[in-house]
Amino acid sequence: LVALSGGKDSYGLLAILLDLKWRGLLPVDLIACNLDQGQPNFPKHILPDFLSGHGVPHRIEYRDTYSVVTEKLPDTATYCSLCSRLRRGILYRVAREEGCEAVVLGHHRDDSLETFMLNFLHGGRLAAMPPKLVNDAGDLFVLRPLIGCAEEDIRKFAAQMQFPIIPCNLCGSQDGLQRMQIKSLLNE
């Protein structure tokens, strides 16, 4: 199950996996999955149109996690952590329903470095995103094939491919994120 958010990273991941499959180097079935979380102004047509137009097997899963998150957290809070947990649980369920052995995510090198620094500076522990792990239930692999790729390279690839990018700030909770502060620190 290839998690497809509509961002540059997940589009790039899907394109690379489809190319490897086409070349006979990835002997697995792929299904792209987008989770429509009910965020305001989410363009519902973009991903189904793109995936259908390219003949990519896919599933669009609608779960209004946006309302859950906004009900549980104060207006000043960042939604990312709770939203991510809810999203991951839904992706695991969909993967099981589709008979998949793995959930494949588009996290890249910069994501992993930022997570490491967040854990170190704000959590007091040394931990990052591993390229491969088994979920807590022990029934699914979580794979991050792009973990060694630079975000800038993925950005350039996405621009050349002219993917119809969906912005990740539809929830309105992106300003002042610790992750953005860490990204700035690493860039310096």
C-alpha positions as CSV (number, residue, x, y, z in Angstrom):
1,L,0.0,0.0,0.0
2,V,1.7,3.2,-1.2
3,A,0.5,6.1,1.0
4,L,-0.3,9.0,-1.3
5,S,-0.9,12.4,0.3
6,G,-0.7,14.4,-2.9
7,G,2.6,16.0,-1.9
8,K,5.8,15.9,-3.9
9,D,7.3,13.2,-1.7
10,S,4.5,10.6,-2.1
11,Y,4.1,11.4,-5.8
12,G,7.9,10.9,-6.3
13,L,7.7,7.6,-4.3
14,L,4.8,6.3,-6.4
15,A,6.6,7.2,-9.7
16,I,9.8,5.4,-8.7
17,L,8.0,2.3,-7.5
18,L,5.9,2.2,-10.7
19,D,9.0,2.5,-12.8
20,L,10.8,-0.3,-10.9
21,K,7.7,-2.5,-11.3
22,W,7.5,-1.7,-15.0
23,R,11.2,-2.6,-15.4
24,G,10.5,-6.0,-13.6
25,L,12.7,-5.0,-10.6
26,L,9.9,-4.8,-8.1
27,P,7.8,-8.0,-8.3
28,V,4.9,-6.9,-6.1
29,D,1.4,-5.5,-6.6
30,L,1.1,-1.9,-5.7
31,I,-2.0,0.0,-4.7
32,A,-2.0,3.7,-4.0
33,C,-4.1,5.0,-1.1
34,N,-5.1,8.5,-0.3
35,L,-6.7,9.3,3.0
36,D,-9.2,12.2,2.6
37,Q,-9.2,13.5,6.1
38,G,-12.0,16.0,5.7
39,Q,-9.8,19.1,5.7
40,P,-11.4,22.3,4.5
41,N,-10.9,23.0,0.8
42,F,-9.3,19.6,0.1
43,P,-9.5,19.1,-3.7
44,K,-11.1,15.7,-3.8
45,H,-10.9,15.3,-7.6
46,I,-7.1,15.7,-8.1
47,L,-5.8,12.3,-6.9
48,P,-8.6,10.1,-8.3
49,D,-8.2,11.9,-11.7
50,F,-4.4,11.6,-11.7
51,L,-4.4,7.9,-10.6
52,S,-7.2,6.9,-13.0
53,G,-5.6,8.8,-15.8
54,H,-2.3,6.9,-15.3
55,G,-4.0,3.5,-14.8
56,V,-2.7,3.2,-11.2
57,P,-4.8,0.9,-8.9
58,H,-5.9,3.0,-6.0
59,R,-8.3,3.5,-3.1
60,I,-9.5,6.8,-1.8
61,E,-10.4,6.4,1.9
62,Y,-12.6,9.1,3.5
63,R,-12.4,9.5,7.3
64,D,-13.1,12.8,8.9
65,T,-10.1,12.9,11.2
66,Y,-10.0,16.7,10.8
67,S,-13.1,17.1,12.9
68,V,-11.8,14.7,15.5
69,V,-8.5,16.6,15.8
70,T,-10.1,20.0,16.0
71,E,-12.5,18.8,18.6
72,K,-9.8,17.3,20.8
73,L,-7.2,20.0,20.6
74,P,-7.3,23.7,21.4
75,D,-7.3,26.2,18.5
76,T,-3.7,27.2,19.3
77,A,-2.4,23.6,19.1
78,T,-0.5,22.0,16.2
79,Y,-2.6,19.1,14.8
80,C,0.2,17.1,13.2
81,S,1.0,14.6,16.0
82,L,-2.6,13.5,16.6
83,C,-3.4,13.7,12.9
84,S,-0.4,11.5,12.0
85,R,-1.4,8.9,14.6
86,L,-5.0,8.7,13.3
87,R,-3.8,8.6,9.7
88,R,-1.3,5.8,10.4
89,G,-3.9,3.6,12.1
90,I,-6.3,4.1,9.1
91,L,-3.6,3.2,6.6
92,Y,-2.8,0.1,8.6
93,R,-6.4,-0.9,8.5
94,V,-6.7,-0.3,4.8
95,A,-3.5,-2.2,4.1
96,R,-4.9,-5.2,6.0
97,E,-8.2,-5.0,4.1
98,E,-6.4,-4.9,0.8
99,G,-4.2,-7.9,1.7
100,C,-1.0,-5.8,1.7
101,E,2.1,-6.8,3.5
102,A,3.6,-3.3,3.8
103,V,2.7,0.3,4.0
104,V,5.2,2.4,1.9
105,L,5.7,6.0,2.9
106,G,7.5,8.9,1.2
107,H,9.7,10.1,4.0
108,H,13.1,11.3,2.9
109,R,16.5,12.1,4.4
110,D,15.4,15.6,5.6
111,D,12.3,14.2,7.3
112,S,14.5,11.7,9.1
113,L,17.1,14.3,10.2
114,E,14.4,16.7,11.4
115,T,12.7,13.8,13.4
116,F,16.1,13.0,14.9
117,M,16.6,16.6,16.0
118,L,13.1,16.9,17.3
119,N,13.5,13.8,19.4
120,F,16.9,14.9,20.6
121,L,16.0,18.5,21.5
122,H,12.4,18.1,22.6
123,G,12.2,14.5,23.7
124,G,15.6,13.9,25.1
125,R,16.2,10.7,23.1
126,L,18.2,9.6,20.1
127,A,15.7,8.3,17.6
128,A,14.9,8.8,13.9
129,M,12.8,7.2,11.2
130,P,14.1,3.8,10.2
131,P,13.9,2.8,6.6
132,K,12.2,-0.4,7.5
133,L,10.2,-1.5,10.6
134,V,7.5,-3.8,11.7
135,N,4.4,-2.2,13.1
136,D,3.5,-2.8,16.8
137,A,0.9,-5.5,15.9
138,G,3.7,-7.3,14.0
139,D,1.6,-7.9,10.9
140,L,2.8,-5.1,8.5
141,F,6.1,-3.7,7.3
142,V,6.5,0.1,7.2
143,L,8.9,1.0,4.4
144,R,10.6,4.3,3.6
145,P,12.5,3.7,0.3
146,L,13.3,7.5,-0.1
147,I,15.0,7.8,3.3
148,G,18.4,8.4,1.7
149,C,17.1,11.0,-0.8
150,A,17.4,14.7,-0.3
151,E,14.2,16.7,-0.2
152,E,15.6,19.2,-2.8
153,D,16.2,16.3,-5.3
154,I,12.6,15.1,-4.8
155,R,11.3,18.7,-5.2
156,K,13.2,19.0,-8.5
157,F,11.9,15.6,-9.7
158,A,8.3,16.5,-8.8
159,A,8.6,19.8,-10.7
160,Q,10.0,18.1,-13.8
161,M,7.2,15.5,-13.6
162,Q,4.6,18.3,-13.2
163,F,2.7,16.4,-10.5
164,P,-0.6,18.1,-9.4
165,I,0.6,18.9,-5.9
166,I,-1.9,19.3,-3.1
167,P,-0.7,21.7,-0.4
168,C,-0.1,20.3,3.1
169,N,-1.4,23.3,5.0
170,L,-5.1,22.9,4.4
171,C,-5.7,22.4,8.1
172,G,-4.4,25.8,9.1
173,S,-2.1,24.3,11.8
174,Q,1.3,24.7,10.1
175,D,2.5,28.1,11.5
176,G,5.2,27.9,14.2
177,L,5.7,24.1,14.1
178,Q,8.7,22.8,16.0
179,R,9.5,20.8,12.8
180,M,9.7,24.1,10.8
181,Q,12.0,25.5,13.4
182,I,14.2,22.5,13.2
183,K,14.2,22.6,9.4
184,S,15.4,26.2,9.7
185,L,18.1,25.3,12.2
186,L,19.4,22.5,9.9
187,N,19.4,24.8,6.9
188,E,21.5,27.3,8.8
